[in-house]
Amino acid sequence: MESLIVLIPLSVLLILIALKAFLWAVNSGQFDDLDREAARILEDDDLPAGKEGRSP
């Protein structure tokens, strides 16, 4: 029973930290353009072998 005195405030503190991190992410624009980030992996932006500055 004495452990609840520690665990309940600790869990509330962790929830508040997680909520603050989530709100920071939303307010800083982390979730603004999810479709663009999903499609970015499909784009081919590799340079040809001769353009990298290395000799073939």
LUMTORKOL-859129 format. One line per 5 residues: number of its first residue (from 0); their letters; for each residue x, y, z of N, C-alpha, C, O. Coordinates in nm, 4 decimals. Example, Ala and Ser with C-alpha at 12.3 -4.5 7.8 and 13.67 -1.06 7.14 Angstrom:
0) as) 1.3190/-0.5690/0.7800/1.2300/-0.4500/0.7800/1.3200/-0.3300/0.7800/1.4236/-0.3319/0.8465; 1.2850/-0.2250/0.7080/1.3670/-0.1060/0.7140/1.2900/0.0030/0.7870/1.3409/0.1138/0.8039
This chain:
0) mesli) 0.0821/-0.1190/0.0000/0.0000/0.0000/0.0000/0.0868/0.1259/0.0000/0.0494/0.2274/-0.0587; 0.2005/0.1192/0.0646/0.2885/0.2364/0.0685/0.3488/0.2649/-0.0683/0.3863/0.3784/-0.0976; 0.3583/0.1616/-0.1522/0.4151/0.1843/-0.2848/0.3225/0.2687/-0.3730/0.3690/0.3352/-0.4655; 0.1927/0.2663/-0.3450/0.0993/0.3487/-0.4218/0.1235/0.4970/-0.3998/0.0951/0.5784/-0.4876; 0.1757/0.5324/-0.2833/0.2052/0.6724/-0.2545/0.3128/0.7243/-0.3493/0.3158/0.8429/-0.3824
5) vlipl) 0.4000/0.6353/-0.3922/0.5055/0.6739/-0.4866/0.4601/0.6533/-0.6308/0.4871/0.7378/-0.7162; 0.3925/0.5438/-0.6591/0.3608/0.5079/-0.7968/0.2547/0.5974/-0.8609/0.2645/0.6282/-0.9796; 0.1556/0.6388/-0.7862/0.0498/0.7225/-0.8445/0.1031/0.8598/-0.8855/0.0773/0.9009/-0.9987; 0.1757/0.9331/-0.8010/0.2318/1.0607/-0.8479/0.3344/1.0427/-0.9603/0.3449/1.1273/-1.0491; 0.4090/0.9335/-0.9564/0.5056/0.9082/-1.0621/0.4358/0.8840/-1.1957/0.4817/0.9325/-1.2991
10) svlli) 0.3269/0.8103/-1.1946/0.2533/0.7861/-1.3192/0.1887/0.9141/-1.3708/0.1856/0.9369/-1.4917; 0.1378/0.9967/-1.2828/0.0800/1.1247/-1.3245/0.1886/1.2135/-1.3848/0.1643/1.2809/-1.4849; 0.3058/1.2146/-1.3265/0.4176/1.2924/-1.3793/0.4585/1.2432/-1.5180/0.4847/1.3244/-1.6067; 0.4644/1.1128/-1.5376/0.5010/1.0583/-1.6681/0.3947/1.0906/-1.7736/0.4280/1.1179/-1.8889; 0.2687/1.0877/-1.7349/0.1619/1.1239/-1.8282/0.1723/1.2706/-1.8675/0.1537/1.3049/-1.9842
15) lialk) 0.2016/1.3569/-1.7718/0.2163/1.4989/-1.8027/0.3353/1.5249/-1.8946/0.3276/1.6095/-1.9837; 0.4446/1.4530/-1.8736/0.5623/1.4673/-1.9606/0.5285/1.4217/-2.1018/0.5654/1.4885/-2.1984; 0.4589/1.3088/-2.1156/0.4209/1.2589/-2.2474/0.3245/1.3550/-2.3166/0.3353/1.3773/-2.4372; 0.2310/1.4115/-2.2418/0.1372/1.5078/-2.2989/0.2091/1.6335/-2.3459/0.1775/1.6871/-2.4521; 0.3049/1.6804/-2.2681/0.3809/1.7992/-2.3067/0.4628/1.7719/-2.4324/0.4713/1.8580/-2.5200
20) aflwa) 0.5232/1.6535/-2.4428/0.5995/1.6183/-2.5621/0.5086/1.6094/-2.6847/0.5464/1.6543/-2.7929; 0.3900/1.5523/-2.6689/0.2960/1.5436/-2.7798/0.2500/1.6817/-2.8241/0.2462/1.7097/-2.9439; 0.2156/1.7671/-2.7308/0.1704/1.9026/-2.7659/0.2819/1.9825/-2.8321/0.2560/2.0607/-2.9236; 0.4056/1.9638/-2.7868/0.5194/2.0301/-2.8520/0.5309/1.9842/-2.9973/0.5518/2.0659/-3.0869; 0.5173/1.8533/-3.0206/0.5286/1.8004/-3.1562/0.4184/1.8545/-3.2461/0.4434/1.8874/-3.3621
25) vnsgq) 0.2977/1.8639/-3.1940/0.1869/1.9168/-3.2735/0.2088/2.0645/-3.3034/0.1889/2.1076/-3.4170; 0.2487/2.1418/-3.2054/0.2659/2.2860/-3.2241/0.3866/2.3212/-3.3099/0.3891/2.4278/-3.3714; 0.4866/2.2336/-3.3153/0.6055/2.2641/-3.3952/0.5931/2.2148/-3.5382/0.6864/2.2311/-3.6169; 0.4791/2.1545/-3.5740/0.4566/2.1171/-3.7126/0.5049/1.9781/-3.7492/0.5230/1.9500/-3.8677; 0.5260/1.8920/-3.6552/0.5744/1.7582/-3.6848/0.4720/1.6754/-3.7623/0.5106/1.5832/-3.8342
30) fddld) 0.3458/1.7050/-3.7502/0.2413/1.6255/-3.8134/0.1706/1.7018/-3.9251/0.0577/1.6675/-3.9602; 0.2334/1.8034/-3.9812/0.1672/1.8870/-4.0808/0.1472/1.8172/-4.2150/0.0374/1.8234/-4.2704; 0.2476/1.7522/-4.2682/0.2400/1.6966/-4.4028/0.2845/1.5514/-4.4024/0.3945/1.5193/-4.4476; 0.1997/1.4643/-4.3517/0.2351/1.3228/-4.3416/0.2358/1.2539/-4.4771/0.3122/1.1595/-4.4971; 0.1524/1.2989/-4.5713/0.1499/1.2361/-4.7029/0.2796/1.2601/-4.7790/0.3275/1.1710/-4.8492
35) reaar) 0.3360/1.3775/-4.7661/0.4624/1.4090/-4.8344/0.5748/1.3205/-4.7806/0.6557/1.2691/-4.8577; 0.5798/1.3030/-4.6511/0.6853/1.2198/-4.5927/0.6680/1.0732/-4.6301/0.7668/1.0011/-4.6441; 0.5439/1.0282/-4.6466/0.5196/0.8903/-4.6867/0.5629/0.8678/-4.8313/0.6104/0.7592/-4.8646; 0.5477/0.9666/-4.9165/0.5835/0.9522/-5.0575/0.7312/0.9804/-5.0827/0.7829/0.9441/-5.1883; 0.7989/1.0431/-4.9902/0.9389/1.0812/-5.0115/1.0298/0.9599/-5.0270/1.1301/0.9670/-5.0979
40) iledd) 0.9964/0.8492/-4.9619/1.0790/0.7307/-4.9719/1.0758/0.6718/-5.1132/1.1679/0.6000/-5.1523; 0.9707/0.7017/-5.1897/0.9570/0.6466/-5.3238/1.0299/0.7287/-5.4289/1.0492/0.6811/-5.5408; 1.0702/0.8485/-5.3968/1.1385/0.9349/-5.4929/1.2826/0.8899/-5.5108/1.3480/0.8467/-5.4158; 1.3310/0.9007/-5.6337/1.4677/0.8616/-5.6654/1.5529/0.9875/-5.6730/1.5481/1.0602/-5.7723; 1.6295/1.0132/-5.5699/1.7133/1.1320/-5.5691/1.8619/1.0971/-5.5706/1.9457/1.1803/-5.5359
45) dlpag) 1.8944/0.9747/-5.6106/2.0346/0.9353/-5.6198/2.0984/1.0011/-5.7416/2.0355/1.0148/-5.8466; 2.2234/1.0412/-5.7261/2.2971/1.1002/-5.8367/2.3579/0.9893/-5.9218/2.3906/0.8824/-5.8704; 2.3732/1.0143/-6.0521/2.4422/0.9153/-6.1352/2.5861/0.8968/-6.0889/2.6404/0.9831/-6.0199; 2.6476/0.7864/-6.1257/2.7815/0.7517/-6.0764/2.8855/0.8564/-6.1125/2.9775/0.8792/-6.0340; 2.8748/0.9207/-6.2271/2.9721/1.0204/-6.2700/2.9575/1.1531/-6.1988/3.0509/1.2332/-6.2007
50) kegrs) 2.8444/1.1796/-6.1364/2.8167/1.3097/-6.0734/2.8532/1.3147/-5.9248/2.8435/1.4211/-5.8636; 2.8939/1.2048/-5.8664/2.9209/1.2020/-5.7231/3.0598/1.2544/-5.6873/3.0917/1.2710/-5.5696; 3.1410/1.2799/-5.7876/3.2762/1.3277/-5.7579/3.3770/1.2153/-5.7483/3.4952/1.2399/-5.7245; 3.3326/1.0940/-5.7661/3.4230/0.9790/-5.7659/3.4438/0.9316/-5.9087/3.3534/0.9407/-5.9918; 3.5587/0.8828/-5.9360/3.5833/0.8289/-6.0697/3.5291/0.6869/-6.0788/3.5344/0.6118/-5.9814
55) p) 3.4764/0.6494/-6.1968/3.4163/0.5159/-6.2107/3.5155/0.4037/-6.2048/3.4775/0.2870/-6.2152
